[in-house]
Amino acid sequence: VRMLLEADPPAADLSSLQFLMSASGPLDVATRDAFERRYGIPVLTAYGATEFAGSVCAWTPDLYREFGARKRASCGRALPGVDVRIIDGDTGAEVSVGERGILTARVPLLGPDWVRTTDIASVDEDGFITVHGRADGAINRGGFKILPETVRGVLISHPAVRDAGVVGVPHPRLGQIPFAAVETVAGATVTEADLLAIVRAALPAHHVPVSVVVVDELPRTPSLKVSGPGLAALYRRPT
């Protein structure tokens, strides 16, 4: 979606599409909105995990027409036959509607057992599932838990930022501290001070990265997701 959005001139072969499906990784709301404004083609998102051998929830055209404008951050509703439950990570008890917890699902293809993920999610009163980040990727900064996706969401809101990655790096006193790297939009420039300022204005102080570096390309895995180890390798501890 992001590559199509940045195509100049706009991709000409999309005119026959009624919808576009995005499911290979998280798609931020701002990019989704910008794509739909440019091409006039609704983007349907889905969520799945290796544990489920496929998707467990998704948007359909009918759901999009009814709820698409109001639930932009959601991954849609559970697929037919699939049960989704959000549980407390410590007690295993199901949490209340709207509260965040660990996503579990029961998928007919895999049998009758509930499969637990490492993803933090919530389910609203209409049954729409929103994934907020990974529990196993949380940064523990002196006892404060930080979800990298929360910081990334602020960084990519800057008009000069094409994509961003956030990871925890070791610290001798705090255990971990957040570090970030960003790719910029072609032809755009942005300073580290600018990026730190927008995070500082949007989030509590412990979310502010120790530094932000600008790179030509973020390190990625073979599936094109941002690589955590690759990000961490970019960090240079102050001397």
Stockholm file with secondary structure:
# STOCKHOLM 1.0

chainA/1-239         VRMLLEADPPAADLSSLQFLMSASGPLDVATRDAFERRYGIPVLTAYGATEFAGSVCAWTPDLYREFGARKRASCGRALPGVDVRIIDGDTGAEVSVGERGILTARVPLLGPDWVRTTDIASVDEDGFITVHGRADGAINRGGFKILPETVRGVLISHPAVRDAGVVGVPHPRLGQIPFAAVETVAGATVTEADLLAIVRAALPAHHVPVSVVVVDELPRTPSLKVSGPGLAALYRRPT
#=GR chainA/1-239 SS CHHHHHCSSCCGGGTTCSCEEECSSCCCHHHHHHHHHHHCCCEEEEEEEGGGTEEEEECCHHHHHHHTTTCTTCCCEECTTCEEEEECTTTCCBCCTTCCEEEEEECGGGCSSCEEEEEEEEECTTSBEEEEEEGGGCEEETTEEECHHHHHHHHTTSTTEEEEEEEEEEETTTEEEEEEEEEECTTCCCCHHHHHHHHHHHSCGGGSCSCEEECSSCCBCTTSCBCHHHHHTTCCCCC
#=GC SS_cons         CHHHHHCSSCCGGGTTCSCEEECSSCCCHHHHHHHHHHHCCCEEEEEEEGGGTEEEEECCHHHHHHHTTTCTTCCCEECTTCEEEEECTTTCCBCCTTCCEEEEEECGGGCSSCEEEEEEEEECTTSBEEEEEEGGGCEEETTEEECHHHHHHHHTTSTTEEEEEEEEEEETTTEEEEEEEEEECTTCCCCHHHHHHHHHHHSCGGGSCSCEEECSSCCBCTTSCBCHHHHHTTCCCCC
//
